[in-house]
C-alpha cells in the first residue's frame, strides 16, 4: 500500500477516493491504484510507475511506502460501479464517491472569470430561450437533496462558498449569496469581492424576489434550471417577481454546467438490498401502506422524487451521494403498478431478485406488485404518457419536488400534497429503533476510546483538527456494521469552533491544545442506524466564563430532554425550552435546536424539526420519531459550544394526562458530558439527578461493551467521566 503526501502546493488535487488521514501529518491520503492514471494528469509532476499485481501504479514522486503491519485497519473496497454485489447490504457493499477538492476548499476562490462566462451565456439565445437579466443557482439537485453529489455542486462552483445551504443569484452587474446562520462566518471567509452576502431569514434581509425587484428594471426576465428549484420555491418567486412586472422562465440547459469545464462525472454506484432484519418491514408491505394513503386522497399515481424516500420504500441503499446511502432514481406508485426509474447498470442480480424483476419467484408475483424498470432519464416521458392516456387521472406530487416534475402534470390532474412516505419513514418501527440503540452503543464505544486517546495525546502537542477527525474515523471504522461517516466531521479548536458548520482543511487546520475549547460534531452510518453527536471539551483548565457558557447550553439541552408534551406538539413550540437559560442572560444561537434522523439514511430527515423558524410541513412530534437536541453558543474569534444528543420520542406517563396522549424523549446517544466544564451550582437538583442517571446509562451500556472488547483504557476514562455529580 502507498500513501501520497499532499503538500499545500497542490490545491487542485482531485478525485481522491478517501479522505482517510492515516497519521497526524497533514495531507496524507490513501489512494486506490485504479484511479491513479486519471488523477495523475492533474498534478503535472514527475511520476513513478510501480508494479502492483498485474497492473502498474502511477504515482507522484511524493510517495511513502507502508510495510506490512502498518496498513490501515479498513482498506477501500472495490469500485462502486462493480457488477458483482453481495445478496444484501454489508460494510463492503458501499464505496464512498470520489472526493473532489476544488480551490474552494482552500480559502477564497476568484470567481471573476466564471461570472463573466455565465453572464455572456445569459444573452446567448443558443443556450437560453430568451435573453435573461438574472440567473438563480440554488444548492439543490434534481431531487432537492440537502447533501449533493460533486457533479451537482453548481452553487459551490460559481460562488466559491462550500456550505451545504445557500442560493446564488447573478445579474448582469451584481452577484449575491443567501445562506442561514450556520454559515455566516464561513461565507464571509469564502466569498470573494464579486459577491454580497445576504444573511437569510433575518428580519431585515430581503428574499430573492425582493432583492431582484430592487436591482432589475421593470420587465426583466429571470432564469433558473427548473430541475433544481422546488415547486414551492418556483411559485413563490413567480408571485414575487410578477408583482412588479418581472418574469421567471425555465432554462433547461443549466448555465453553470456550460461554464464548468472540468465538471465531475455524475455518480453511477450500484444499489444494494438492505435486509429486513434491519428495516423491520418488507418493501411490499410499505407499498401497500402507501396505496392506502393514495386511496384516501383519491390519487391514481404518486410520484416519488426524494431519494431517501425511494431507498426507504424499496429497502434499497446506494452510494451516489457522500455520507447518504441513497441512489439516483425516481418511483411512480400506481394503484396497480409500480415503476422504478433506475439505470439498469446500477442494479445487480440480488437487487433484481429482491424486486422480483428476475428469479423463480418473479412469475408468481402479483401483477400490482410487479416492478417495471425504466431508465432514469425516462421519468418525464413516462409522466407525459400517463397523462395522455387518461386526463382524468390524479397524480400526487409533493410540493418539494422540482418544478420540472410538477410542471409536467397539468393543473387539472395534479394533486400537490406532502408525500405520505415522509411521515411513514420518520416513525421508526421496533426493529429500526433497536438498531438505532445498538448503533449508538457502538458509537459510544468509539467515542470513549477516542476521548481517552485525546486526553493522552493532546498535552503532547501531537493532535490537530484534521488528525483528530482522522483518528475518530479510524476507530469508528472498526465497529461492527460500520459503513461510512454520516457527514463531514466538524472538528473545531478554539475560534474555529465558533464556525457552526466548520470543516477543517489543510489550510485552516489548527492544533488541538490544552488552552482551547474543542468542539466535535460527528456521526456514522451503520447498517442498523445513523448517529449524530456533538461534545464540547477542554483538555486543560477552562475559564469561569467558558464553564458558565457551557453550563447554560447544558441547561438548555436538559430542559428540552426532560420535557413532557402533548402528542403532535410542533418543534417550534418546544424550541424555546432549549433557549430559556441562555435568554435569561442575553445569549442565543442562530440555528435550529433539532432535526430528524434517518435509519441508515440521511442524517437530516423531515418532516419534523425543532426550531424557532416556522415549518409548515411539521406534523408535530409522534412516538417513534428520532430527533436531535443540540443547543449551542458561539463567540466569534474565541470558541464554540454545542451539546447534541439523539433522542427517540416515546409515550410519557403523566399524573393527570389520562385524556390526552403525552410524549417525552429518551436519549439514544451514550457519550458522557465533560464534568469539569459544568458548574453544579447553576443546576437544579432535578438536572443533576438527570445527568447522573444519564451517565449511569452510559456506563452500563457502553462500559459493558468496552469490557467485552478489552478496551481497558477507554473503560477507565468512561468510569472517570460518569462519576456521580451528587
N, C-alpha and C positions, 0 to 999 in steps of 0.2 A: 504494500500500500504506500502511496505517496501523499505528501502534504505539500500544497503550493503556498508559499509565503507571499502574501498580498500586501505590499507596502502602500503608503498613501499616494504614491505617484501613479497608481492605476485606478483612477476614479471611474473609468469607462468599462471596468470589468463586468462581464455579463454572463448570464446563463449558468450560474452556479447551481447545481442540483441540491446542495445542502448548505446551511449556514452554520454547521456544527464547528464551533471553535474548540479545538481539542486540547489546547494548552492555554495558559493565561496570556501568552503572547498574542498581541492583536493581529488580526488579519490572517489567521491560519485556517485554511479550508480543506476539507476532504473532497476530492474530485473524482467522478466516475470516468474511466478511460474512454468509454464510447462517445463522450461528448467533447473530448479534448480538441478534436480537429476543428469543430465549429467555433469553440471558444477562442482557440489559439490565434486565429486570424485577426482578432480584435486587439490583441496585445501588441503586435508588431515588435516583438522582441526575438532574441535568439531562442532556439528550442533544442531540446534533446529528444531523440527518438529512442525510447526504451522498450525492450521486449516485455510483453505481458501475455503469457499463454501463447495463443496462436495469432495474436494481433500485436500492434505497436501502440505504445502510449506516447503521444506528442505533447510535451510539457515545456513551460518556460524554464529558463535556467535556474530560477529560484526554487529549487526542489529539496525537500527533506525526506529522506527515506526512513520509514519506521520499521525496525527489525521485528521479528516475530515476538509476540508477547506485548508489544506496545500498541497494537491496533485498538481502535475504539471498540466499545462493547457491542455496538449495533451498527453494522455496515449498511450502506444503502442497498435496497433491493433492486431487482431488475427493473427495466424501464416500464413506466405505467402503460405504455402502449402495447405491451406484450399480448399475444393472443391466448396464452395459457393463463389459467386462473384457478385457485382453489375452489372447491364446491361452495364454500361460504367465506364471508369476510374473516380474515385474521390479520395479525400485525403485518405480515409480509405482503398483503394484498394492496397496500397503499404506498405509493411513491409520491412525495410532495412534488408539485410542479416546479420546473426550473425557476430559480430566483433571478430576477432582472434588476440589477443595480444601476439606476440612472444617476446622472450627476446630481439629481435632486436629493440623493441620499448623503451628499457631501456638502450641504450648505445651500446657498442661493444659486439658482440657475439663471443664466442670461436668456431671457425669453424674447428678446427683440426680434431676432430673425424669424422665429416661429410665428410670432404675432403678425409680422409683415406678410409672410406667406399666406396665412389664414385670411387676412384682410383682402388680399388680392382675389382669393377664391370666392369671397363674399359677393364679388361683382362678375364672376365668371359664369356665364349662362350655360356653359357646358357642364357645370357642376351643380348649380342651384337653379330652381325653377324660375326664379326672377331675382333681380339684384336685391340683396338684403343689407340692412344697415346695422344689424347686430346678430350675433350668433351665441347661443347658450350651450354650455358644456357642463352637464351635471356629472356627478360621480358615478351615477347608476350605469349598469349594463342593460342588456335587453330583458333581464329578469328582475331588475330593481334590487339586486343584491347589495348588501352593505359592504361586504368584502368582495373584491372583484379580481378576475384573472389579469395577469400582466398586460395582455393584449387589449384590455378594456380600460386601462388607466389613462384615459384621454385627458381628463381634467388635470391629473398629475403632470402629464407631459407638457401641456400647453401653459401651465401656470408655475410649475416647479414646487407646488405645495403637495406634500405626501400624505396628509391626514386622510382618515377614512371617510370623512364627511365634508362636503363643500360643493359649491356651484360656481363656475366661472362664467362671466358674461363679457363678451368682447364687442365693442362698437368700433367704428372707423377711427375714433380718437381716444377711447378710454378702454381700460380693462379693470374689472372688479371681481373680487372673490368673496363669497359669503361662506362663513363657517361658524360653528357654535362654540360655546365657552370652553369646551375641552381643548380647542386648538388655537385660541387667540395668540398665545405666546409663540407656538410653533409656526403659525402663519406669518407672524411679524419677522421671524428669523429666516423664513424660506422665500418669501416673495421678494422679487427684485423691484427696481424703481418703476417698472412699467405698470405695476399693479397697485390698486387701492384695496385695502381690507375692509369689508363691511361686517361688523360683528352681528351675526344673525340672531334674531329673537330678542334683541334688546328693545326697550320701549321706543327709542329714538331712531332705530335702524330701519331703513326702507326695505320693502320687498323688492324682488327682481323687477316686477312690473312697475312699481312706483319709481324706482331708480331709472329704468329705461325711459319712462314717460318724461322724466326730467332732463334726460340727456339727448333724446332724439326729437327731431322736428315732427310735427303732426303729419300723419300719413305714412310713417316709416313702416318697414317690414322687418320683422324679427324671425330668424330661422332657428330650428332645432331638429336634431335627429329624433324622429318620433318613437324609435325603439328605446331610447334612453330617458324618456320623460314619462312619468306615470300619468294615467288618465286624469287623476285628480289634479295634479300639478298643471297639466296642459289646460284643463278647463278654467282653473283659477287665473292662469296667465292670459288666456284669451279674454276673460272678463276684465282684467286689469288694463290690458292694452287697448281693447276696443273702446273703453270709456273715453279715451281722448283721440280716437281715430287711428290708432296703430293696429297692425295685424301680426298674427303668429302663423307661420307656414311651415309645413314639414319639409325637411331637407333629407332625402333618403340616402344620399351619399355623404357620410359623415366627413366634415371638412378636416377634422383633426387627423383622421386616418390618411387622408391625402397628403397632409403635411408631414406626417410621421414616417420618415423614410425607413428607419430600422425598427419598425413596429414588430414586436414578437409575434410568433405564430399563435393561433388560438389553441388552447389545450385540447387534447384528444385522449384523455386517460380512459382506461377500461373501467367497467362497472362491476361491482361485487354484490353478492347476496348477503344480507345481514340475517343471521339465523333467528328463528322465532324465540330461541332461548334468551335472546337479547331484546327483541321487540315486544314479546308478550302477546302478540296478536297476528294472525295470518293476514296477508295483504287482501285476500278475497273478502274477508270479514270487514276490513276497512272500507273497501269499495262499496259493499252492501250498505254500510252506515252512511256513506256519502250519498248514495242514491235515495235513502230515506229523507235526507235533508233536501235533496233536489225535488222530491215529491211534495214536500211542504211548500216549496217556492213555485211549484208547477213549472220547473225548468226541464227542458229536454236534454240540454248539454251543460256541462260545467267545464270551462277552460281553465286549466291549472298551469300557471306560469312560474310560480315561486319554486325555486329548485329544492329547498328543504321540504316543501310540501310534497313534491313528487317523490323524493327519496323516502320520506316517511310513509307515504301511501303504499308504495310498492315494496317496502322493506329492502331497498337497494341503497348502496352507498358508492361514492366515487371519490376522485381526487383532482377534479378540474380546477378548484379554487383553493389556494393555500389556506390551511387551517380549517377549512369547511369540507366535510366529507360528502360533497354533492357533485352532480354531473349535469352537463348542459342537455336539457330535454324540455319538451312540453308534453302535457297529457290532456286529452279531452275525454271526460267521462260522460257517456250517454246512458240513457235509461236501459238500453240493452246492448251497449257496445263500449269498448274501451280502446282508445287509440293512444299509442306511445310514439312520440316523435324523437327518435334517438338514432344516431348514425349506427349502422349495423356493425361497423368495425369496433365499436365500443362495447358490444355485447360479447359474452363468452358462452360456452356450452352450458355452464351452470346457470347463467342468467336466463338463457332461453328455456331451460328446463324448469326453472323457478316460475317463469311467467307462462308456462305451458305453450311456448312457441315451438318446442321440439320435445322429443321423447315419447315414451309409450303412453303417458297419461294425456298427451295433447289432444288426441282424437276423442277422449272421453269427457273433456271439459265442456261444461255447459256453454252454450253459444254466447250468453250475455256476459260471461267472464273470460271469453277468448280475447287476448290482446292482439290488436293489429299494429304492426310495426311499420313506421314511415320514417323517411329521412328527416333529420332535424329541421331543415330549411323548407319543408313542405307544409308547415303549420298554416301559413296564410292561404295557400292554395286550397287546403282542406277546409278551412273555415268558409271560404267562398263557396265551395261545393255544397257544404251542409246547408247554407242559407239559400242557395239557388234551388236545391231540391225541394225545400218547403219553407216558404217565407213566414209561415205561422209559427215556426219553432222558436222557443225561447232559449236563448243562450246566456248562461250565467257567467259573468266576467267580473273579477274583483276590481274595484276602482284603482287599486295599487298596481295593476297590470299596466304594461306600456300603452301609450296612446295608439301605437301601431296596431296592437291587438284589438283594443276597444273600437277603434275607428273602422275596423274590418267588418264589424257587426252593425247592421242598420239600427237606428234608434227604435224602430218598431219591434225588433227582435231581441234587443239586448236587455238583460236584467243585471244592473250594477248593484252588487252587494258583496260584503266581505266573504271570502272563501270559507266554507264550513270547515275545511281542513285545518285552518289556522288555529281555531279553538280546540278541535279534537286533538291535534298534535301537542298543544300546550298542557293538556291534562294527562299526566303520566299514569299508566296503569301500574299494578303492583310489581310486575316484573321489571319495568323500567325504573321504578323508584328503588327497588332493591339493588339494581345495577348501579344507579347513581350513588347509593350509600357505599357499595363496595369500591367504586372508583374513588370516592373521597377518602376512604381508609388508605388506599394505596397512595393517593396524592399526599395524605398526611404523613405517611412513612417517608416519602421522597423529601418533603419539606423539612421534616425533623432531621433527616440526615444532612440536608443542605445547610440548615442554620447551625447545626453542630460544627460542620466544616467551616462555615463563615466565621464563627466565633474564634476558631483556632487560627485561621489564615489571615483575616483582616488586620489584626495587630502587627503581623509581619510585613505588611505593605505589599502583599502579593496579589491583591484582588482588584479588578476594575469592574465597571458596569458590565462590559461585554463578557469578561471571563466568568463573572458570577452567573450571568444568564446561561452561559455555555455549560457551566458545572451543573446547574439545576436541570438543564435539558438532558445532560448525560445521565444523571441519577434517575430522572423520570423515565427515560427510555428503557431502563432495565426493569420497569414494573410490568407485571402481567397485564396483558390486553392493551398495552400502550400502542397508540397509532402515530400521534403527532402532537405538537403543541396545538392549543385551541385559538391562539392569537400570538402576535409578536410580544415577547416578554418585555414588560415595562420595568426596566432596571435603572432607577434614578438615584444618584448620590447627590446629597446637598441640594444646590439650586436646581439641578435637573429634575429632582423630584417634584418641583412646583409646576413642571410642564405636564399637564394632566395625562395626555396620551404620548408621553415621551418614548422614543425608540432610539436606543444608543447606536451610534455609528462609529466608524473608525476615527472620524474627525471629532466627534463630541464626547468620546469615551473618557470618563473621569475615574480616578481611583476611588474605591470604597475605603474610607478611613475611620478611625476612632473619633474623629472630630465632627462628623456629619451624620445627619439623619439619612437613612436608606429606605427608599420605597420600592417594593417589589410586588408587581401585579402580574400574575402568571396563571396559566391553566393548561390543561391537557385534554386531548381526545383519546378516550379509551373505548374499546368495543362496547362496553356496557354503560358508558356515561361520559359526560362532559364536565370539566371542572374550571372554576374561575375564582381565584382567591387573591386578596391583597393583604400584605402585612407591612407595617412600617416599624423599623427597629433602629436602635442606636448601639454601636459597638464600643462606645466609650461612655462618657458622662454627659447626658443631655442637660440642657439648661432648664431652669424652672419654667421659662416661657414655653419651651418645646413640650415639656411634660404637661403644662396646663392645656395647650392646644390639643395634644394627643388625647387627654382625658375628656375634653369637650367633644371631640369626634367620637370617642368611645361611648360616651353617654348617648349620643345620637344613635349610634349603632344599636345600643342596648334598648333604647326606648322603642324603636321600631321592632326589634326582635321579640320583645316582651309583650307587644300589643295584642289585644283581642278585639275583633271587629266583626260586624255582620257580613254574611256571605254576599258577594258581589260588590263589596266596597271597592271603589276605584283607587288606583295608586295615587292619584292626585290628592285625595283626601288624607292619605297616610304620609305623604312626603314631608309635611311639616313636623311630624313626630321626630324625624331624624335631624331636623334643623333647630329644634326648640332650644337646646342648651347653648348652641353657638349664637343664635339670635339674641339670647339674653345678655351677651357681652359684646354684641355688634359684629360678629363674624358670620360668614356664609361661604357657600361654594357654588360654582357656576355650572354644575352638571346635575343630571337626574340622580336619584338615590338608588334605583334598582331597575333591573331588566330581567326578562325571562331567559331561561337557558334550555337548550335542546338536549335531547337524549342521544348522544353520539351524533349530534347535528350542530347547527350554528350556535355559537356561544352567546349571541344576542338573538333572542326569539320573542316574537309578539304572540298575541295581540296586547297583552298586559304590560304595564310598566309602572314604576313608582317614580313620579317626577312632579315638579311644580308646573310643568307645561301641560296644557290640555291635550289629552289623547282621545280623539273622537272614536277610535276603534277599541278602546279599553272596555272589555265586557264586565270588568270587576273581577276580584280575586275569587278563585274557586278551589276546592280541595283537590290536591294532586298537582297543582301548578308548582313550578320551581322558579324562584326569583332570587335576585341578589339584594344585599343590604350593604351599601357602600358609601356612606357619607365621607367627607374629606375636608381638609383645609390646606390652602396653598398660598405661601408667601413668596412672591416673585423674587428671584435672586437669592433666596435663603434656603427654603426647604418645602417639602410637601408631605402631607399626611393623608392616608386613606386606610380604612379598615373595611374589608369586604368579606362577607360570608355568603355562601349559597344556602337558601332555606327552602323547605317544602311547605306548602300551605296544607293544613290539616284541620279536622274538626276540633273545636275547643269546648271544654266543659266550663260553663259559667253558672253562677248561683241562681240567676233569675232569667236565663236565656232559653227557657223551655219552648216558648212560642216561635222564636226566630233561630235560625241556624247561625251560630257564631264560629269564627275560624281563628286560628293562631298559626305561628310559624314554628318550625322545628329545624334546627341547624343541621346541615349536611357537612359543611366544612369542619375539619378536625385539625386545626392548627392553633397552638396557643398564642395568646396575646403577650407581648413583652411586658413583664411586670414592672420593670424599672422605669418605664415610661408612664406608668399610671400613678396618679396622686389619689390614694384611697380616701382622703378626707373630702374629696369632691364628689364621692359616690354615696348613694344611699345604701342602706343595709340590703335592700332587695337587689340592687345592682351588684353588690359584692357577692351575694349568695348566688346570683345567676352566673357570674364569672367563675366562681368556684365549681359550680355544677357543670358548667361547660368544660372547664379544664379537666374535671374528673372523667367526662366523656372522652376527651382527647386521650387521656392516659389509659383508660380502659380499652378503647378500640384500637388506637394506633400503637399504644405501648405493647399490647399483646402481639400485634403483628411484628413489631420490631424485635421482640424477644424470640419469636419463632424464626426470624431471619438472621438472628445472631448479630444484630446491629447494636452492639453494646454502647458505643459512644453516643449514638443518636438517642438511645433509650435513656442514658444518664442526662442528656440535655433535656429531654421531654419531662423527666421527673422533676428537674430543677424548675422548669418554666411553668409547670402545672401545680406547684406548691400552693397551698391554701393562702388566700389573702387575709382570711379572718385571723 
